[in-house]
Amino acid sequence: MSGDGLLVTVDSRVHRLPAHVKIVALFVLVLAVVSTPAAAFWAFGLYAVMLVAAVVTARLPVLLVARRLTVETPFIVFALLLPFVATGPRVDVLGLELSQSGVLGAWNVLAKGTLGVVAAIVLSATTGPRDLLAGLERLRLPATLVAILSFMIRYLSVVSDDLHRMRIARESRGYAGGRAGHLKAVAGGVGALFVRSFERGERVHLAMRSRGYTGRMPLLSTRGATSSQWLEGLAISLAAVAVALAVRVVGL
């Protein structure tokens, strides 16, 4: 098993689904989760089971998913502080007086945030950057935005390499960091990186114009999805919608 950025290159049914199907599935699933009241604990348990099934079907390592879940650490810290800072009736939990609304709000943030992050991890780990762009293009995202995202992904590594070389150059000239007086050197480096990136963008644009660029990039993909692929890709999302409707309409 090897990786290309966030992509985990294994063969699974989730990997083989068209990118635009997975993007729609993620959007529908997140809407279903967000629209579910926080007090419907059983519904969030079902959502978690569905996402675990998606992770297993995609053959993603559990440690990889857990490591990428650390991206939501700021939200976890915010959620843990809510019971202490929120107002309203207080409840006693393990000797601590916590806000009742704060406890429910913390659960709401943690549950919905974690489920959304896991769903996004499944998408990013089973879909390459180029396939994601092709999927957005297939979903009729404006061509200008697709082109901007394409260049951003393509040149992110170039800018990162420039930043790495500038850091090595600073350190070879005696820069050690850690003191406020060095902020000027860091700010100057950031400014130089911006100017260098802007000039590179102008050169790339001139090169594209000289090769016949008319303002619209070639289509990244013309392959659509079959009905069976849509049904397979949206299975979990439609089940989540059914759960959300049951909570809202039936009041289970």
C-alpha positions in Angstrom: 0.0 0.0 0.0 1.4 3.4 -1.0 0.1 6.9 -0.7 0.0 10.0 -3.0 -0.7 13.0 -0.7 -3.9 12.2 1.2 -4.8 9.4 -1.2 -4.4 5.8 0.0 -3.8 3.7 -3.1 -5.5 0.4 -2.4 -8.1 -1.3 -4.5 -11.6 -1.1 -3.0 -15.1 -0.5 -4.2 -15.1 3.0 -2.7 -11.9 3.9 -4.7 -13.5 2.7 -7.9 -16.5 4.9 -7.6 -16.5 8.1 -9.8 -15.4 11.2 -7.8 -18.5 13.2 -8.4 -20.6 10.4 -6.9 -18.5 10.5 -3.8 -18.7 14.3 -3.5 -22.5 14.2 -3.7 -22.6 11.4 -1.2 -20.5 13.4 1.2 -22.6 16.5 0.8 -25.9 14.6 1.4 -24.5 12.7 4.4 -23.2 15.9 6.1 -26.6 17.6 5.5 -28.4 14.6 7.1 -26.0 14.7 10.1 -26.2 18.4 10.7 -30.0 18.5 10.5 -30.3 15.8 13.2 -31.1 17.2 16.7 -28.4 16.7 19.2 -30.7 14.8 21.6 -31.2 12.0 19.1 -28.3 10.0 20.4 -29.4 6.7 18.7 -29.3 8.5 15.3 -25.6 9.5 15.8 -24.8 5.9 16.8 -26.3 4.7 13.5 -24.3 7.4 11.6 -21.1 6.2 13.3 -21.9 2.6 12.3 -22.5 3.7 8.7 -19.1 5.5 8.5 -17.3 2.6 10.1 -18.8 0.4 7.4 -17.5 2.9 4.8 -14.0 2.9 6.3 -13.9 -0.9 6.3 -15.2 -1.1 2.7 -12.6 1.4 1.6 -9.9 -0.7 3.3 -8.5 2.3 5.2 -6.1 1.6 8.1 -7.7 2.5 11.5 -4.4 4.3 12.7 -4.4 6.4 9.5 -8.0 7.5 10.1 -7.3 8.2 13.8 -4.2 10.2 12.9 -6.1 12.4 10.4 -8.8 12.9 13.0 -6.4 15.1 14.9 -7.3 17.9 12.5 -10.4 18.6 14.6 -8.4 19.1 17.8 -9.4 22.8 18.1 -13.0 21.9 17.9 -12.6 19.3 20.6 -11.0 21.9 22.9 -13.8 24.4 22.2 -16.4 21.7 22.9 -14.7 20.7 26.2 -14.8 24.3 27.3 -18.5 24.8 26.5 -19.9 23.2 29.7 -17.9 25.5 31.8 -18.6 28.8 30.1 -22.2 28.4 28.9 -25.0 29.8 31.0 -28.3 28.3 32.1 -29.3 25.5 34.5 -26.4 23.7 36.1 -25.9 19.9 36.5 -23.5 18.0 38.7 -21.2 15.7 36.8 -18.5 13.9 38.8 -18.4 16.7 41.3 -18.3 19.5 38.7 -21.1 22.0 38.1 -21.6 22.2 34.4 -24.1 24.0 32.2 -26.8 21.7 31.0 -27.0 23.5 27.7 -23.2 23.6 27.5 -23.0 19.8 27.9 -25.6 19.3 25.1 -23.8 21.8 22.9 -20.4 20.1 23.5 -22.0 16.8 22.5 -23.5 18.4 19.4 -20.1 19.8 18.3 -18.2 16.6 19.0 -20.6 14.2 17.4 -21.4 16.2 14.2 -17.8 17.5 13.8 -16.3 14.0 14.2 -18.7 12.4 11.8 -18.2 15.1 9.2 -14.4 14.8 9.5 -14.5 11.0 9.2 -16.6 11.3 6.0 -14.2 13.8 4.6 -11.3 11.5 5.4 -12.9 8.7 3.5 -13.4 11.0 0.5 -9.8 12.3 0.5 -8.3 8.9 1.1 -10.1 7.3 -1.8 -10.0 10.0 -4.4 -6.9 11.6 -5.9 -6.6 15.4 -6.3 -7.1 15.3 -10.1 -10.1 13.0 -9.7 -11.6 15.5 -7.2 -11.2 18.3 -9.6 -12.7 16.2 -12.4 -15.6 15.4 -10.1 -16.2 19.1 -9.3 -16.0 19.9 -13.0 -18.6 17.1 -13.7 -20.9 18.7 -11.1 -20.8 22.0 -13.0 -18.5 24.0 -10.7 -17.5 27.2 -12.5 -14.6 26.5 -14.8 -12.6 29.4 -13.3 -12.8 27.9 -9.8 -11.8 24.5 -11.1 -8.8 26.1 -12.9 -7.8 28.0 -9.7 -8.0 24.8 -7.6 -6.0 22.9 -10.2 -3.1 25.4 -10.2 -3.2 25.6 -6.4 -2.8 21.8 -6.1 -0.2 21.7 -8.8 2.0 24.5 -7.5 1.6 23.9 -3.8 4.6 21.6 -3.7 6.6 24.1 -5.7 5.9 26.9 -3.3 6.6 24.5 -0.4 10.0 23.6 -1.9 10.8 27.3 -2.2 9.9 27.9 1.4 12.1 25.0 2.4 15.1 26.3 0.4 14.6 29.8 1.9 14.6 28.3 5.4 17.9 26.5 4.7 19.4 29.7 3.3 18.5 31.6 6.5 19.9 29.0 8.8 23.1 28.8 6.8 23.6 32.5 7.4 23.3 32.1 11.2 19.5 32.4 11.7 18.4 30.3 14.7 14.9 31.6 15.4 13.1 31.8 18.7 13.7 35.6 19.3 11.3 38.4 18.5 14.1 40.2 16.7 14.1 37.6 14.0 10.4 38.3 13.1 11.7 40.8 10.6 13.7 38.2 8.8 10.7 35.8 8.7 8.4 38.6 7.4 11.0 39.5 4.7 11.1 35.8 3.7 7.3 35.6 3.4 7.3 38.8 1.3 10.0 37.4 -1.0 8.1 34.2 -1.4 4.9 36.0 -2.3 6.7 38.1 -4.9 8.5 35.0 -6.3 5.2 33.1 -6.5 3.5 36.1 -8.2 6.2 36.3 -10.8 6.1 32.6 -11.4 2.3 32.9 -12.0 2.9 35.6 -14.6 5.4 33.5 -16.4 3.1 30.4 -16.4 0.2 32.5 -17.7 2.4 33.9 -20.6 3.5 30.4 -21.4 -0.1 29.2 -21.5 -1.2 32.1 -23.7 1.7 31.4 -26.1 0.4 27.8 -26.4 -3.1 28.8 -27.3 -4.8 29.2 -23.9 -8.2 31.0 -24.4 -9.3 31.2 -20.7 -10.8 27.7 -20.4 -8.9 24.6 -19.4 -9.4 21.3 -21.2 -11.9 19.0 -19.6 -10.4 16.8 -17.0 -12.8 14.0 -17.5 -15.8 13.1 -19.6 -16.7 9.8 -17.9 -20.0 9.8 -16.2 -21.5 7.4 -13.6 -23.9 4.5 -14.2 -27.1 4.1 -12.2 -25.6 1.2 -10.2 -22.6 3.4 -9.3 -25.0 6.2 -8.1 -27.0 3.7 -6.0 -23.8 2.1 -4.5 -22.2 5.5 -3.8 -25.3 7.0 -2.3 -26.4 4.0 -0.2 -25.0 5.2 3.1 -26.0 8.8 2.5 -29.6 7.9 1.6 -29.7 5.7 4.8 -28.6 8.7 6.8 -31.3 10.8 5.2 -33.9 8.2 6.2 -32.6 8.3 9.8 -32.7 12.1 9.8 -36.3 12.1 8.4 -37.3 9.5 11.0 -36.0 11.8 13.8 -37.6 14.9 12.4 -41.0 13.6 11.1 -41.7 10.6 13.2 -40.0 12.0 16.3 -38.2 8.7 17.2 
